[in-house]
Amino acid sequence: MADYVMRLQNRDGSYIGEIPFYELQGEFRMNEPDEIRFKTSSANLKTYVDPVTQLKEGLTEVNLLRNGNSIFLGPIWDITVSSEAHVMTIMAQDVSSYLGQRYIMADTKFTKKRFAYAAWKLIQDTQALTYGDLGITLGQDAPTSPTGSFSFTKKSGTSILKALDKLSAGTTGFDWEINPSRQLMLYYPRIQIPSLITLEYPTVIKRYSVQGMGKYVANSVFAKGANKEISNVYSDAASQQLFGLRQYVASDSSIKSKTKLDAYARSVLNLRKNPRLIPQLTLDVEKMNPFEGDVGYGWLINTIIDDGWVQFNGIMRCSGYQLTLGKHGNETFVLYINDTREIEDTSS
């Protein structure tokens, strides 16, 4: 059983105190903010901190430690208080969520620059503004990431978080996170770690849910780019025979080259020619625990489900997990896995 501690701190990192909590649940993913939700008793909170001055939405940060190691750091965004139940329900997201409240404030052009370089440059620019420092540093660069020429305009109203999402998407993209040390970590190529792990129901997988999205299928695809450029039409005969004709028009206004636009259209076809699968797996933590290094972001995992209703056997990629902490500190993990085709997801 793991030991969890909830610390509160100010934005500058100065310590406030530790508070009791229960019913904690959180999602931990690459390429987007992590989020945790939990409850604390408002009746005896004053024993630990001053709830009026030291527990403030949009101001106080949460540092969640597991066995002494920080696994989450970020601002509290929402606090809901119930006078009858004497309970505070709290939602926090990691440091990267600040970037959803920061916008590109000047026309910014990148000429033959790395996409990963642009991501860090936009963060540097917003941190250079008055009162803009978020304490984010560059922990790991992606020096081999692809280059391109692209721009962002002030009038587009693009947040830094949205720009990060755009820069990291598609075949030229990368994986990223801002860890609890406030370091931006960039990964190119995307994390793909072959493993010898086999997750099978009903052994390591205790429960599962699988959503198959048939409407996602497209087997005749072309793409629109910048300056009204369009690609060739690409088709998959096997998919058309099975599902009938399913047409799709992809779009990416940042692509100016016909060659790159054709490559983009082909990658979208490869991604969408079969139904999309969205599995969620509840793990037996005695056999598999993400915080113990048993499985991690980008791991390629052989997944087997055969129970009479669902038959699935294939290699899937770990994209994150959900943690639920029980009353007595017992952990439950739901593993999020994706079709490996989505490593190069360029669909709009």
C-alpha positions, 0 to 999 in steps of 0.5 A, a space after each residue: 500500500 502506497 503512502 500519499 501526502 497532499 501538500 499545499 504551496 504558493 506559486 513561488 513554491 513556498 510551503 503552506 502545509 499538508 491537508 487530509 484528503 479522500 476520494 482522490 481520482 486523477 488522470 495522467 496523460 502525455 500531451 495534455 494537462 494532468 488532473 486530480 479531484 479530491 475532497 477534504 473536510 472543511 470542518 477541521 481544515 483550520 487545524 492544518 491551514 487557513 482555508 480563507 487565505 491559504 486555500 484559494 482557487 486559482 492561487 494555491 498549488 497542490 503537490 501530491 506525493 506518493 511514497 515521498 516522490 512528487 507525482 503531481 504539481 499544479 494549481 487548484 482551479 475549482 473549489 466547491 464548498 458544502 455547508 451542510 456536509 462540511 466538505 470541500 470538493 477540489 479540482 486541480 490541474 498540472 502546471 501546463 494548464 496555466 498555458 491555457 490562460 496564456 495567449 500569443 500576443 504578437 504575430 510570430 513567424 518561424 522559418 525552417 525551425 524545429 516544431 519542438 523549438 517553437 513550442 519552447 520559444 512560445 513558452 519562453 515568450 509568455 514567461 517573459 511578460 510582466 508577471 508572466 513567469 511560471 517557473 517552467 524550464 526546459 528539461 529535455 529538448 528534441 533536437 532531431 524533431 522535424 523543421 518547417 515554416 509556420 506562423 501564429 497571429 495575435 488575431 487568431 486568439 490562440 492560447 499557448 496550450 492550443 499552439 502546443 497541441 497543434 505543434 505536437 500533432 501529426 507526423 511531424 509532431 512530438 510527445 511533451 509533458 511538464 513534470 512536477 519539477 516544472 520542466 518541459 520535457 520534449 520527446 521526438 520521435 514519439 515514445 514507443 517502447 517495445 515491451 514483453 508485457 501481455 495484458 490479458 483478461 481476466 488475469 492482469 486485466 480485471 475489467 475492461 471497456 472497449 468502444 468501437 467507432 464505426 463512423 470513424 472509418 474513411 477509405 477515400 481521403 484527400 486533404 486541404 492545405 494552405 493557399 487552397 492547395 489540395 492533395 491527390 485522393 487516396 483510397 483503400 480497396 480492402 476497406 471499401 470492399 468491407 465497409 463500402 465507400 466512406 469519404 473524408 476530407 482532412 484539413 491542415 492550413 499549415 501545410 503549404 507543400 503538395 508533397 507534404 499534403 499528399 503524405 498527410 492525406 495518406 497518413 489520415 487514410 492509414 489511420 481511418 481505414 478501419 474502425 477506431 478502438 478506444 479500450 480502457 483496462 482496469 488493472 490488477 495492481 498486484 501484477 501491474 502498477 504504473 507508478 512502480 515502473 511496470 508500464 508507462 507512457 508510450 509502451 507497446 503492449 500485447 493486449 488480449 481480450 477473449 470472453 465470448 463477447 469481445 475478441 481482441 488480440 493486438 499491440 496497443 500503445 499506453 497513452 495514460 492512466 487513471 488513478 483512484 485512491 480508496 478509503 484505506 489507500 488502496 490504488 486502482 488503475 485504469 489504463 488508457 491504450 490506443 491503436 498504434 496507428 494513432 502515433 501518427 494521428 494527423 486527422 483534423 
